Amino acid sequence: MGKCGKTGLLFYFGIVGLLANGAAAENSGAPKGIIITENQIAVLRAIADFLFSTGRDTGDLEATNAKKLSEQQGKQEKVIQGVLPAESEKNLKVGVLRGNLPLADMRDGKPVGFEIDWLKLLLEGEAVTLEFTSLDAAGVGKAMEAGTVDVVVGGCVKSQNDLPGRSESYLNADIVAVFEKKFTKNSQKFSFSGKSIGAIDGSSEETFMRNAGVADAKIITFPSNDAMVADLLKESKNPGESIDVFLTNSHVARDMVARYPELKSQSLGEKREVVIQTQKGSPWREALDRRIKESVGSQKFLELKRRWNLE
């Protein structure tokens, strides 16, 4: 009970006692002092009731205010939750470039490869759900622009004139030429002169080949490494329309030569750095860069490299 409530209660009982004493004195013929009429008694009772009820209302008001404040805070929390998704509801949409094992690929609708495991390791302990989408090189720009994907993995490399939207690098790679063994002798180097050369559309390898300015060389672009292998190994070839050789990174080349004994690879001595491609200004880039710096060289990172034969 509040202070006013206590005061009202004491005042009430004091008045009641005074009235009782006055009535007793009047009935016993005792000397009369203060005479209180019935109207005055009614007024005094009203004052006492008012004071008593004011104290009660004050306590109720405090409870009511506390309840309103709690309700208001609850509404604010709902508004905040409506704007900011819960940690468990964060989604990272990952585009996977096909045909880039051991780095990344989609097999039977499921993502596989070093970069898939690497991305999961980077986000370990975070309440992030990974959503994977198969992409070819030609679709990366549109997917990024439309927001279909947040990041892209699968042999993305950092070029010399790099554009915004690339993470910190975590692997080194060489540019490698892949061709059929039967067209070369062991003592010869593969010549690009007069050849049709395949490269992924928009890739660092395509840029390298165009800048090389090889005489009589024709460059044909493809959406994926798998498409280049299929074109290179097909039995029926039309001169000038099918490739004689294609360029890719050293990790992918090693895997292809292991799977296709008729293929051979040769490094061109051009170093590149493998990265995760992100949208320009994406908040994911900062988070990934921080984790990459913390994780490169760790025991788990080295175990991943050994598992995918990236030593």
N, C-alpha and C positions, 0 to 999 in steps of 0.2 A: 504494500500500500504506500502511496506517495506521501510527501510531507503534508500537503493540503488535506489529504484524506484523514491522516492521524489527527490533525488540528481540528477538523470538523467533528470527528468522533468525540474527542475530549470536550469540545464546546457543547455538543449535544447532550452528553450525559451530565455535564455541569448544569445546564439549564433545566434538565429534567429534575435533578436533585434540588435545585433552588425552588422549583415549582412545588415539589412535594413538601419541602419544609414550610414554604409559605402557606400551603393549604392546611397543613397540620397545625400551624400556629393560629390560623384564623379559626379553626374549628374548636380549638382548646381554650379560646379566650385569652391567649397570651398577648402581650403587648404587640401592637401592630407596628411594623416598620415599613417595609416596601410593600405596596399593594400592587399586584399584577392582575390585570383583567384578562378575561378569556380571549379578547381580541389580541392582546399583547402576547399571550401564550401562543396563539396561532402563528403570529408573525415570527416569534422566536423559533418555533418549530420549523417553520419554512426556511429560516436562515440556516439552521443546523442541517436540515436536509440538503440544502443547496451546497453547503460546505462539504458535507459527506459525499454527495454525489459527484462534486467537482474532483475530489481526490480519486474516486473510482474511475471517472472518465479520463483523468490524466494517465493512470496506469494502462487503461484500455488503449489510449491514444499512442502510448509508447509501443505497445504490442502491435497495433495496427500499422504504425510507421515502419517497424522492423519487418513486418510481413510484406508491405509494399516495396521496400528496398530489396528484399530477397526476390520478389517477383520481377522487379526491374532488372536486377542483375541476371536473372535467368533468361529474360528476353534478350539482353545484350549478348549473352553467351550464344544463344541460338542464332543471332544475326551474324556474329563472328564465325560460327561454325558453317553458316551458309555461304560465306564468302571464301573462307580458307578451308580447303578440303582436309579431312582428317589424315593423319600420317599414314594410316593403313590404306588410304584411298589414292595415294600418289601413284601415277602411272608414268613410266618412261617408255616411249614408243621407239623401238629400235628397228631401223632398216638394215637388212642383211644382204650384202651383195653376193649373188650366187656364184658358185664355182671357184671359191677362193680357199679351199682347204690347203694347208692345215689351219689357216687363219679363221675362216668362217664360211659357212654354207648352210643351206636349208635342205634337210633330207627327210622325206615323208612328212613334210609340214613342221618339222622340228629343227631348231637351230643347233648347230654343232660347230666345234672348232675352238682354237685357243682364245680368240677374241671374245667369244661368248662366255667362256669360263672366266676370262679376265674381267669382263664387265660385271659379272656376278660377284667376283672377289672384291672389286672396287666398291660395290654397293652393299657388301656384307654388313649386317647389323642395321641397315637402314630399312625403314618401312616403305619400300618401293616395289611396285609390281612391274615386271618387265613384259612388254608386249612386242612380239617379233613379227616383222613383215618382210617377205621376200622382195628384193628389188633388183633391177638391172641398172647399169650405170646411167643409161639415158633417162631413167625415171627419178633419179636422186633430187635434181633441182626442183621438179614439180612437187615431189613429196614433201620436201622441206618447206617450200613456199605455202603449200596447202595445210601444213601442220599435221600431215599424216604420220610423219616420223619426227622425233626430236634429235636423234643421233643416227649415224650410219657407221657400220663396221664391215670389214671384209677387204683388207688390203688398201685402205685409204692411206695415201702418203703425203708427206709434207714437201712441197716443191720449194725451189729457191725463192720464187716470188709468191710467197704463200698468201692466201686470202684469209680474212677473218672467219672464224668458225672451225678452227682446228684445235684439238686438245694438245697437251704435252705429248711428246713422242715417248714410246716405250720399247720399240724394236728397231733395229737397223735392217735394211734390205738393199740388195743390188738390183739394177735393171738387167734382165737376162733375156737372151734370145733363145727361143725353142723351135726346133726344126726336126725333120726326119733324118735319121742316121744315114740312110741310103744315098742322100744327096751330097755327102761329104766324105772325105778320107780322114783317117785319124790324124794325119800330119797337117791338115788344112784348117784354116779358120774360115768360118762362114762369111761369105761376102754378101752385102746388102745390094750391091750394084745390080740394077736391072730386075730386082725381085719385087714381088707383091708382099707387103709387110702388114701384118695384123696388129692392132692395138685396141685396148678398151676405149670407147668413145669418151673424150674429155679427160683421159688419164694423163698422169705424169709421163708415162711411156710414149704416148702419142706426141706430147709436146717435145720430148727429147728427140724423137725420130724426125719430126718436122724441122726442128732447129739444126739437126745434123746436116741437112741438105745433101743427101746422098744422090748422086747422079743416076737418073733412070729408075729410081725407086718409086713404087706406088704404094700409098698408105691406104689400107682398108680398115674401117673401124667396126667394132662389134660391141654388143651389149654385155657380154660376159666371157670369161676364160673358157668355159665349156663350149660356147659357140665357136670360139677360135680353134679349139682342139678338133671339133667335129669337122670344120672346114678344112683344116690342115690334113686330116687323115682320110677324107672321103676318097673313094676309088676313082670316081669320074670327076675330072677337073677341067674347067674351061680356062685357057690361058688368059691371064689378066684379070680374071674374076675370082679366082681362088688364091689363097695365100701360100707362100713358100716358107714363111717363117712368121712368128709372132713374138711380141715382147710382153713380159710380165715381170713380177718381182721374184726374187730368188727363192722365197719360201714356197710359193705356188709352183714354181718351175721344178723344184726338188720333188714335190708330191706328184706332179704330172709324169715326170720321168720314171718314178717308181711304179706308177700305175700302167704306163704305156712303154714297154721295152723298146718299141721302135722309135722313140723320141730321144733327142739329145739336147742339152742346154749349154749355153756359153755366156759367162758373165761379160758385161760390157764395161765394167769398172766404174759404173755410176752409182754412188751411194744415195739412199733415200731413207727417210724416217717414217715408220708406220704410226698413224695417229687415229683417233676417233673423230669423225666429222660431226660438227654440231651446227645448229642454226646460229646465225650471227646475233650476238648479244644474248644468247641463251643462258639462263641461270645454271643449267646443267653443266656448262663448260667449266665454270669456276669450281663447282663441286667435284667434277671429275679430275680437273687439274690438281686439286689439293690431294685427292686420294692417289693419283698416279705418282706424285712426288713422294708420298709416304710409303707406297707399296713396291715401286721398282727396286729390284735387288733384294727384296725380302725372301724368306725361305719359301713361302707359298708361291710367290712369283716364279722363282727358280724351278719349283716342282712342276708348275704348269708348263714351262718351257720344255722341260724334259719329257713330260707326258705327250706333248705334241711334236716332239723331235725338232725343236727350234734352237738347239745348241749351236 
